[in-house]
Amino acid sequence: MDILIVGQGLAGTVTGFRLEAAGHTVHYVDAPEQTAASSVAAGIVNPITGRRFVKSWLIDELIPETIDLYGRMGKLLGHKYWHPQPLIRTLYNRGDLNDWEVRSADAGYAEYMEDQPAPGRITEITEPVFAYAGVKHAGRVDVKNLVADYRIKLITEQRYFGLAFDYTTVPALLGDGTTTNLPNGMLPTYDRIIFCEGWRGRYNPYFADLGHGGNKGEVLFVRTEAKQLDRMFKHRVFLVPVEDDLYWVGATSEHQFADDQPSEENRTFLEDRLREVLTVPYVIESHEAAVRPTSRDRRMMIGTHATEPRLAVLNGLGTKGASLAPMGSKWLVAHLLEGAEIPVEVGIERFLDK
Ligand SMILES: Cc1cc2nc3c(=O)[nH]c(=O)nc-3n(C[C@H](O)[C@H](O)[C@H](O)COP(=O)(O)OP(=O)(O)OC[C@H]3O[C@@H](n4cnc5c(N)ncnc54)[C@H](O)[C@@H]3O)c2cc1C
């Protein structure tokens, strides 16, 4: 099939990779001047989340899928995108410690929870804490570079069209009319159009009725002169070693936002948190913002249009896109190519039925 994907963030990238691997021709329309969540994310894969130390949804299945998909993409593009790395969390008091210990006795948790992890060099560059707890099988996906490297491949192969998609062209692109003013290299018609627009999916008239949400996040990129940590550290904020002496520090979380730009207020918030944590001098290299594509019930949104099955969507990756995108794209592609059922918890029918 000839397939057009609208949006080349993480969702569009991995979906296109799978379709291409299955022998289909995939073109992209993407507006590169817009901010994309995939360019700002740390890509943390964290099996135990929140203050209640709950296992992430479906994590036992998501991790093998994550390692497999990013491994294959790494081979294709000649880079490593999956970086397994322990995550060390702070336990702030005896209550936290007790909760952690109780939780780790729950069935299926011990494999992910380490009671007295070695904090590595964390103690050399951060303030002392009550206790550390370790999350095993955690890691980081280099989402930003994966999307950027894939884009270079697409541009080289003339399969990337950098423009804002015009939704009024959908009927013509599906063959029900004549397409005009298409950029050089774009096909006049496509067999399928898949929408992976991130939070801007709310403006897509074909899928506007889904439970689109958005959560704005801001981060700092910070350099220290200290030797690089070999672990991710969560203490007030995440401190994630990216490369050399560069750290990703974040993130803020706002359901209400007027724009997707960095704000002074959130920079101050992040700097304050950083001052509480780091004991070594640091320099802020950049301050970035983007909107996470959330959904009303915090699940992905996957499926085909109720009356036009040639239109499909993968969205709602939310705060965990790095680990959800491999499985979400697998479900969507199996549905499109083999008619496989999409699990009801992520199927878009849950919004349309109501
Ligand atoms: C601050 C922050 C920190 C995060 N940290 C993590 C983390 O540690 N771990 C994790 O798993 N996840 C994290 N996330 C979430 C993760 O980034 C997202 O789940 C994921 O990247 C979403 O990918 P996407 O492709 O759906 O959306 P996006 O990356 O936003 O991509 C959407 C693309 O569609 C394009 N587009 C939209 N509309 C149109 C149109 N009409 N025409 C053409 N192009 C269009 C946009 O330009 C963009 O390129 C974080 C997000 C943020 C903001």
The ligand as a Gaussian input file, in Angstrom:
#p B3LYP/6-31G(d) Opt

LIG

0 1
 C        8.674000      17.702000      28.860000
 C        8.331000      16.335000      28.425000
 C        8.974000      15.258000      28.980000
 C        8.659000      13.959000      28.576000
 N        9.355000      12.920000      29.108000
 C        9.058000      11.665000      28.733000
 C        9.775000      10.572000      29.255000
 O       10.729000      10.737000      30.015000
 N        9.402000       9.312000      28.889000
 C        8.389000       9.092000      28.012000
 O        8.097000       7.928000      27.714000
 N        7.686000      10.122000      27.490000
 C        7.993000      11.387000      27.842000
 N        7.297000      12.432000      27.318000
 C        6.154000      12.134000      26.452000
 C        6.571000      11.837000      25.006000
 O        7.316000      12.901000      24.552000
 C        5.322000      11.659000      24.148000
 O        4.487000      10.656000      24.651000
 C        5.664000      11.308000      22.688000
 O        6.849000      11.898000      22.270000
 C        4.528000      11.735000      21.811000
 O        4.852000      11.493000      20.474000
 P        3.829000      11.895000      19.311000
 O        4.460000      11.456000      18.052000
 O        2.483000      11.385000      19.630000
 O        3.721000      13.490000      19.395000
 P        4.767000      14.622000      18.994000
 O        6.133000      14.238000      19.364000
 O        4.261000      15.902000      19.564000
 O        4.732000      14.667000      17.420000
 C        3.624000      15.129000      16.688000
 C        4.103000      15.606000      15.332000
 O        2.976000      15.877000      14.515000
 C        3.175000      17.090000      13.828000
 N        1.868000      17.661000      13.459000
 C        0.803000      17.886000      14.260000
 N       -0.226000      18.373000      13.555000
 C        0.201000      18.464000      12.269000
 C       -0.394000      18.896000      11.066000
 N       -1.663000      19.332000      11.008000
 N        0.341000      18.891000       9.923000
 C        1.618000      18.423000       9.944000
 N        2.238000      17.981000      11.071000
 C        1.530000      18.012000      12.212000
 C        3.954000      17.938000      14.813000
 O        4.633000      18.987000      14.166000
 C        4.909000      16.891000      15.405000
 O        6.079000      16.775000      14.640000
 C        7.627000      13.742000      27.641000
 C        6.995000      14.830000      27.060000
 C        7.346000      16.114000      27.439000
 C        6.664000      17.280000      26.795000

